[in-house]
Amino acid sequence: MDNIFEKILSVILKGFGSQKMEDIGFLPFFSIMLVSLLVSLFISFLYLKFYRNRATGSQIHRAFPLLGIAVTSIFICIQFSLPLSLGLLGALSIVRFRTPVKEPEEIGFIMLLIAASISCATFNILFLAILLVIAYTGLLILKYGPRILKGRLNDGIVIVTLPTEEYRNKSVDILNFFEKKLPEGKLESILENEDESVISYSFNHLEKDLLLELQSELKIITDNIKSNVFFNRIGDV
């Protein structure tokens, strides 16, 4: 029975078209594909943890598990066959993706996924572990490190609209109010028309209680003011 099972596995592995593929064995191949799947899920978790669902994002992390095992299997197959690798390169050269990448960090996560998949395909587990540790450390530094490393990424923006006459009388009070309530924020723009004026003020880490307080206290400054709050990431409140 064992001999029959071994023969079946031998036939299956020979179907890859390479003696070296047969030398790898079924169990190592299955194990490395499982590792690739787990790593892809971990990278998907990192995307959710550090970049959450953005209003303009494509939620590309949902494809990471399939992309990971697909890239791993492709590189396992082509690393033992030069003609196959050249043929694949020619085939991929005519493929064009018209859907744009909407967030710059998506490119970084895709490259991290490809690097991890290639590490799995070459059975370089130590390099894979080092890669994931350094990537996770870098993400922690970007999220919790000095503000200078984060650039000018804001959590959202407050837009207030009021009659121009009211704006000319209350503009100083409104700007002082924003500076007090949103110390990490920044004045983005002021648009003054004949009838209405609009003030845009960005913010970081706006809590739910502070949001309600912000809207109510703006009404105290003037009854004719209208406020709208927009978040860069879904579910921030």
Disulfide bonds with the S-S distance in Angstrom:
none
